[in-house]
Amino acid sequence: MQVYQHRDQAQNLIDCPVGKVICVGRNYLDHVKELNNPVPKEPILFMKPKEALVSLHQPLSLPEGLGPCHNEVEIAILMQSSLTKANPEQVYEAIGGVGIGLDLTLREVQSRLKQQGLPWERAKSFDGSCPVSHFVSKTEFANLNDIAFSLKVNGEVRQQGNTQQMMTNMLTLLANISQSFTLSVGDIVMTGTPKGVGPLHSGDTVSIQVENAIAIETIIL
């Protein structure tokens, strides 16, 4: 299994540790509706360990024998300084970079766990469950609350979103997370996925775009 390290747009190593991954569930209303989930009153948070991280620039492997594994494309935020009980005005300076990633999800496993009232980690936090891109400077974007992104599978658009559709906007979201626990240097925040989730299969080509800042194509082994 590859050893993940944060990288910039030139694929140079970013000088910060690899930390935890904080994921936000149900942050896009269209995705909430497509899975027939209740609308949350506050951000739903769960974590992936650093072992979940792999490079989106390499071919991706999916778990075998555990049912369908779905794509969930999300804007990823890399932290360059710590945040504890921050307010939204303090968040921007703590952001070290903007990237894109997949919250790979074993959908049948997740459904079974939800029915039993159990946590989702077996469905969401397995090794390799969080492929992420390199990170570009936040200054590449005029407004973090207006970033368009998309995912194609075998040339067909499957997911399209914009951060302006987030139910909790970017800076407020990171501030909210920091009320519960510290966001540390090298942590990644996955900010939620729009509608269009679906199964990936061996041999699929996956193409991901973030405006004119990031474009990646990879394959599923």
Disulfide bonds with the S-S distance in Angstrom:
none
